[in-house]
Structure formats: structure tokens, C-alpha cells
Amino acid sequence: MASIAPAHALLIDKLNQVARHLKNTFVGKDDIIDLMCICLVGRENLFLLGPPGTAKSALVRALAQRLQGKTFEYLLTRFTEPNELFGPFDIRRLREGDLVTNTEGMLPEANLVFLDELLNANSAILNSLLMVLNERVFRRGRETRPLPALLMVGASNHLPEDDALQALFDRFLVRVHCDYVAPTALAEVLELAGTWKPRPPLTPRKSQPRKFCTCKRPSPPLTSAPCAQPTPT
């Protein structure tokens, strides 16, 4: 049996620590957390299906907070444009005749990508995501670049109903149902909630009394105009 390199062993230990932290934070989500970590290591896409309020977004955000990398999260609608995911065109380069996308802080530079309500996107977004999800390549016009994404997560409240969404849905090899916590785990949820400490309330800032200028300007001297003499009749 081949021995594990020290660097790889350290990464495995850190990933196990992240998984234990998430399992201690979320009740009844152990299987989903394990699948998230497996997809992270294997660079596979993960699809979370479940009704609202089942901690789909919270799970991904908690994992992103424990990782050292860039995260991109976006809520998709039918009005979402590709510029909102990939970035706008660089106006300065466009004036020089180069069609280059300014991807700073956008999806092409992220190590973890979370697309919420993925199946609500329009056809322009879906076509742009096919190569991104399948080949980890961003292509726009003549511009092509590899993506550093290790994990791409899509979430939705429903399964694809349109046949045009099947191609996108097939890009997610791992699909998991995220449901509500079982009633038998309610006591564990309440116990975990008892250890939660709310943030201290913000102390209102005391208003300082307004300071008015105490200097006195010299008042102009009063002048009286001579009274008009009555004209003799």
C-alpha cells in the first residue's frame, strides 16, 4: 500500500476538520456534508434539491468560510444576464479593438461557485454555463481561459421541467435531496440552538450637542432718515 505524502496527509486532516465542524453545526446533514467534501476533492459538480428553509445556501456558505479561496455566489432569475456572472467587457481594451472580459471578482476567478435557483436562468445563461460546468473552461468570443473552480454547486427548489434544462442538469454528476430536519432530531436542534449566542446589540451613539458660534458681529449703526417737511398748502 502506497504511503500518503505528508502534504496530502495535512490536506486530508484539514478537510476532515472542516467536515467535523460542519456536522457539529448542522443537524441531520452529515450525508450532504460528506458529498460536498467528496465533490470538492474530485472537482465534481453538486446539485442540491430541496424546499426553501432546508439550509442549502447555509451549508455552502459555511463550507466557503472554512476554505482559503475565492467564492462566487449568485441568485439566478430569468432576467439574469451573462455579464452578471462572468463580468462586463473591459471598456479600455474595447477602445483598442480587443474584446476582453473584466472578470475581477466574478465567476471565472472563483475557487468555489454557488448558483442558487439555477433552473430559473434563461437560455443565454444556460448555454454559457454548459462548458463552464463540463470542461471548467470560460469561453467568450475569441477569449478562452481555464477556470480555477474546485467545486460548483447549484441549488433549486424543483426539478427541471423543460427539456432544454436536461443538458444543464446532466452536468451535475452528484445530486442530493436536502430536506427538513426529521422530527426525531428536534431535541438536538433545540440543544444546538441553546449554545448559540446572539450578537450584542449595537449601542446607540450619543448625539453631541450642537455648537453654535458665540462670536458677535458688530451690528450696523442705526440711521434715521430726516422726516419730510410738510408742503405748504
Secondary structure, DSSP 8 states (H G I E B T S, - for coil): -----HHHHHHHHHHHHHHHHHHHHSTT-HHHHHHHHHHHHHT-EEEEE--TTSSHHHHHHHHHHHSSS-EEEEE--TT--HHHHH--B-HHHHHTT---B--TTSGGG-SEEEEETGGG--HHHHHHHHHHHHH-EEEETTEEEE---SEEEEEESS---SGGGHHHHTT-SEEEE-----GGGHHHHHHHHHT--------------------------------------
